[in-house]
């Protein structure tokens, strides 16, 4: 089981969750953040830190957020546009830095205006 970042993070990326994650498993795409399911230790520290309420434990995902479970995983498992291969589990987001691309699901979403 893992935690998942849903649609409330798209075009917001408030990033308060980053400081709370003890294993540095929250990665920055272009328009949203992604939790690496293989690196997440299920501690839940990120969830209360998220000011937008975008983080869910996968077992608590509302029906309208279910698509983000596979999407968060796809960010690490599939080659993203402009990248030579899958990101995989590089062992921490800080060393990787901003990835700067998103999954096709997020990239196709219309911009969310604040």
LONUPA-971518 format. One record per residue: x, y, z of N, C-alpha, C, O in turn; residue in three letters. Coordinates in pm, whole numbers, plus 32768, in hexadecimal, padded with zeros to 4 digits. Layout:
XYZXYZXYZXYZALA;...
***
This chain:
80557F8A80008000800080008059807C800080CD8078802BUNK;802180E87FCF806E81637FC6801281DC7FD07F9781CE7FD4UNK;804C824F7FD4800082CB7FCE800282FD7F3F805D82E07EF2UNK;7F9A83497F1C7F8483767E937F62840A7E937F19843A7EEAUNK;7F9784537E337F7784E07E237F0C84ED7DB87F1D84BD7D48UNK;7EA0852E7DDB7E2E853C7D807E2985C27D387E8A860E7D37UNK;7DB685DC7CFC7DA6864F7CA27DB086D67CE77DCA873A7CA3UNK;7D9D86DE7D697DA5875F7DAE7E32879B7DAB7E4388117DC8UNK;7E95874B7D887F1E877C7D7F7F3E87B77CF57F9B88067CE7UNK;7EF287917C907F0F87BD7C077F0988557BFE7EA788947C27UNK;7F72888D7BC97F84891E7BB77F8A896B7C3A7F7F89E67C3AUNK;7F9B89257CA97FA989667D2B803389497D65807D89A57D87UNK;805588C97D6F80D488997DA5810288EC7E1E816A892D7E19UNK;80B588E97E8780CE89367EFF8150890A7F458191895D7F85UNK;8175888E7F3B81F588547F66820F884A7FFC827F882A8024UNK;81AE8865805081C4885580E081DF87C48103821E87A7816AUNK;81B0876880B081C586D980C7825786B180BF828286548102UNK;82A486F7806D833186D38058838186D580D983D4867D80F1UNK;83698738812A83B5874881A6839586DB820D83E586C08265UNK;8321869E820182F686398262831B85AB823C831D85538293UNK;8339859281BF8356850A819283E084DD81C2844485178199UNK;83E6847782188467844D824E84BE83FE81EB853583EC8202UNK;848383D0817D84D08381811D84E083C780968514838B8038UNK;84B58444808C84CB84948012849184517F9584D484497F2EUNK;841484207FA083D883D47F31837184227EE1832883E87E91UNK;836A84A87EF6830984FA7EAE8353854A7E4383A7859E7E62UNK;8333852D7DC7837B85657D54832885D07D0F82AD85CA7D0FUNK;836B86317CD4832986A17C928326868F7BFB838F86887BB9UNK;82AE86887BC5829D86877B35829787167B0382D9876E7B3BUNK;824A872E7A9B823B87B67A6881C887FE7AAC81D588727AD3UNK;815687B87ABB80DD87F77AF180AE87BC7B75805387F17BB4UNK;80EA874E7B9F80C0870C7C1A813486C07C58819F86B47C1DUNK;811C868B7CCF817F863B7D17815285A87D0E80DD858B7CF8UNK;81B2854E7D1E819784BE7D1681E084767D87825384967DA6UNK;819D84167DC681DA83C57E30820883417DF381B982FA7DB6UNK;828683227E0582BD82A57DD0828982317E2682AB82297E9CUNK;823981D87DEC81FD816C7E3C826381077E6F824880C17ED1UNK;82D680FE7E2F833D80A07E5C839580DB7ECA83D480917F15UNK;8399815E7ED483EC819F7F39839C81CB7FB483D581DE8020UNK;831981DB7FA582C38206801382C0819B808082AF81248064UNK;82D081C680FD82CE8168816E8249816C81B9823D81368227UNK;81E581AC817D815D81B081B5815481EE8240810081C58290UNK;81A8824E825C81A5828C82E1813282EF82EF81018306835EUNK;8106832A827F80968388828180BA841582AB8060846882B8UNK;8138843382BF816084BA82E9813A852582838121859882A8UNK;81368501820681188560819B8086858C819B806785FE817AUNK;802F853481C07F9E854F81B37F7085C782057F32862181CBUNK;7F8A85CF82877F5C864582D27FA986C382AC7F78873282C3UNK;801E86B58273806E8729824C803A876B81CD805787E081B3UNK;7FEE8722817D7FBB875580FE7F4887B681167EDC878E8142UNK;7F5F883480FB7EFB889C81137E89889A80AF7E2288D980C6UNK;7E9A885280407E2F884B7FDC7DD987CD7FEA7D7687BE7FA3UNK;7DFE877480447DB386F880567DBE869A7FE07D61864F7FC3UNK;7E2F869E7F9B7E41864F7F217E7985C47F387E7E85747EDBUNK;7EA385A47FB27EE585247FCC7E8684C580137E4484E88075UNK;7E80844B7FDD7E2983E280137E7B836280257ED883477FD9UNK;7E568314808A7E86828B80917E38824280267DC082598018UNK;7E7781EB7FDA7E3581AE7F677DB281677F8A7D5881617F36UNK;7DA6813280007D2A80F080287CB8815180447C448128804EUNK;7CD981D180517C748238806D7C5882927FF67C1182F68004UNK;7C8D82717F827C7782C57F0B7BE382CB7EE77BA382637ED8UNK;7BAC83447ED97B22834E7EAB7B1783187E1C7B7A83127DD4UNK;7AA082F37DF37A8D82BC7D6D7AC183187D007AFC82E97C9FUNK;7AAC839B7D0F7AD783F87CA67B6E84127CA67BA0845C7C52UNK;7BB783D57D047C4983E27D0B7C90835F7CE97D0B835C7CE3UNK;7C4782F47CD27C8382707CBA7CE7826F7C487D4B82277C4EUNK;7CD082BD7BE17D2982C17B6E7DB682EE7B967E1782CD7B51UNK;7DC283377C037E4583697C2E7E9D82FD7C6D7F16830D7C75UNK;7E6182917C9A7EB182227CD17F0D81EA7C657F8681E07C7AUNK;7ED581C47BF57F2681907B867F7E81FD7B4A7FEE81E27B1EUNK;7F4C82777B487F9882E57B0D801683047B5D8080831B7B22UNK;800B83067BE38082831F7C3580EB82B47C1C816282D27C13UNK;80C182397C10811D81CB7BF4815981D87B6881CF81BE7B55UNK;810681FF7B078135820D7A7C81A382757A6F81FB82687A1AUNK;81A182DC7AC3820983437ABF829483067ACF82F583397A98UNK;829E82997B1A831E82597B35833881E17ADB83AB81BD7AC2UNK;82CD81A27AAB82DA81247A6082E1813379C9831580DB7985UNK;82AD81A0799382A881B279028308821F78D58322827D7920UNK;833C8215785C838E8284782983358300781682CC82F777D7UNK;835F836F7849831583EB783C8349843A77C483BB8425779AUNK;82F88493778D832584E1771983AC8526773283C085687798UNK;8406851576D38489855576DC84ED850F7735855D85407748UNK;84C8849D776E8524845277C5854883CF778184F38393773EUNK;85C383A2779085EF8329774A85B382A6777D85B282427735UNK;858082A677F78547822D782F84FB824E78AD84F182C378D4UNK;84C481E978EE847A8200796A84D2823B79D8854A821F79DDUNK;8499828A7A2E84E182C37AA0850482577B04856F825B7B42UNK;84AC81F67B1584C681887B7284C581B67C028476820C7C29UNK;851D817C7C51852C81A07CDF85BA81D17CF5861281847D1CUNK;85D182517CDB865A82857CE6868B82997D75870082BB7D89UNK;863682857DD78664828C7E62865783147EA38696832B7F0AUNK;860A836C7E6C85F383ED7EAB85E0845D7E48862984697DE5UNK;857E84AE7E638559851A7E0885BD858D7E0885D085CF7DA2UNK;85FD85A57E79865A86167E8186CC86077E1E86F286687DDCUNK;870385917E148773857A7DB7874785867D25879585B07CD0UNK;86CB85637D09869785687C80867385F87C5A868C86227BE9UNK;863B86417CB8860C86C97C9B858886C77C508548865F7C43UNK;8561873B7C1F84E287487BD884EA86F87B55854287107B03UNK;848E869B7B43848C86497ACA8457869D7A558489869079E5UNK;83F486F17A6F83C687507A0B836A871D799E834A87677941UNK;833F86A179A782DC866A794A8274861E799D828D85FA7A10UNK;820186067960819685BF79A4816B854779538192853578DFUNK;811A84F5799180DC8484794C807A84BB78E48050852E78EFUNK;8056846B78827FF4849A781F7F6F84C6785E7F308524782DUNK;7F44848478CA7EC784AA790C7ECD853B793C7E7285897921UNK;7F36855D79827F4385E479BA7F5D864A794A7F2286B6794AUNK;7FB2862778ED7FD28682787F7F5686A6782E7F4C871577F9UNK;7EF6864978237E7D866177D47E1186AE78207DB086DC77E4UNK;7E2186BD78A27DBC870678F07DBF879A78CB7E2A87D278B6UNK;7D4A87D878C27D4B886978A87D8A88B2791F7D7E88847990UNK;7DCB892279057E08896D79747DA0899279DD7D2F89B779BDUNK;7DC889887A597D7089AB7AC77D988A367AF87E088A4B7B25UNK;7D3C8A917AED7D578B1B7B157D378B2E7BA77CD38AFB7BDAUNK;7D8E8B787BEA7D788B907C797D298C0D7C937D0F8C2E7D06UNK;
***
